[in-house]
Amino acid sequence: MIGNGTITSSPASEACEAAAIAVTQLSKLYKQTRAVDDISFSITRGSITGLLGGNGAGKTTTIAMIMGLVSPTSGHIEVLGHPMPDHSADVLGRMNFESPYVDMPARLTVRQNLTIFGRLYSVANLEARIARLASDLDLGDFLDRSNGKLSAGQKTRVALAKALINQPELLLLDEPTASLDPDTADWIRQHLATYRKENGATILLASHNMLEVERLCDRVIIMKRGRIEDDDSPEAIMARYNRSTMEEVFLDVARGRVQETTS
């Protein structure tokens, strides 16, 4: 069902495996503002889902509630089979978050930052895990350089290493390639796709980069004013709006233009 804020997974997908994230009638009210307004969706394990919407659409608040950082006004959230935020201790070690807008301590070296976060997650064989991430994400040249002296692209790779330090089953990403040059952004996207494939991980991606969404996501959930406007594969949504790119669809939704086809 599309357009009324309620999304029901197909019986086939539910029969195959339990959802990584299940959100039911979720709302968040800040004084008189409904940041999130009665939304429901279920995300299959091992998928990459895009969460789209303009500024103020409710994406960040939704992710914060999924992580247990913000308590919902009403509704229910389950993450990896556990209700949030009440059972967050059963889940947090199996998930992680990455955003270029959340910086790590500037005076600490990359290695020191990763060591601290690894210890917070009780990562076994931490030195070996950091060495593996340094190899995978090409951090070797600046592993012992302070975080404050890194370029934007280097900081993004370090932030991704931090997000992968505990080999999470669920990865929440907020604009992971913002402000990056096309080559570095493509490199990050390829690594995320490889990580998902090799580890069976679930990724929820909030992004304003529509090309990124088209390339990475199996499914897209579009939010506007706290509610869900549409939910489907990128190809199906583009066909429904009779558009050739997700950017064109995004502009249609943001500007209130109606769908051009109903097929």
HELIX and SHEET records of a PDB file:
HELIX    1   1 PRO A   11  CYS A   16  1                                   6    
HELIX    2   2 LYS A   59  ILE A   66  1                                   8    
HELIX    3   3 SER A   88  ASP A   90  5                                   3    
HELIX    4   4 LEU A   92  ARG A   94  5                                   3    
HELIX    5   5 VAL A  110  LEU A  120  1                                  11    
HELIX    6   6 LEU A  126  ASP A  136  1                                  11    
HELIX    7   7 GLY A  140  PHE A  142  5                                   3    
HELIX    8   8 ASN A  147  LYS A  149  5                                   3    
HELIX    9   9 ALA A  152  LEU A  164  1                                  13    
HELIX   10  10 PRO A  182  ASN A  199  1                                  18    
HELIX   11  11 MET A  210  LEU A  216  1                                   7    
HELIX   12  12 PRO A  234  ARG A  240  1                                   7    
HELIX   13  13 MET A  246  ALA A  254  1                                   9    
SHEET    1   A 4 THR A  33  THR A  44  0                                        
SHEET    2   A 4 ALA A  19  TYR A  30 -1                                        
SHEET    3   A 4 SER A  74  VAL A  79 -1                                        
SHEET    4   A 4 HIS A  82  MET A  84 -1                                        
SHEET    1   B 6 MET A  95  GLU A  98  0                                        
SHEET    2   B 6 LEU A 170  ASP A 174  1                                        
SHEET    3   B 6 THR A 202  ALA A 206  1                                        
SHEET    4   B 6 ILE A  48  LEU A  52  1                                        
SHEET    5   B 6 ARG A 219  LYS A 224  1                                        
SHEET    6   B 6 ARG A 227  ASP A 232 -1                                        
END                                                                             
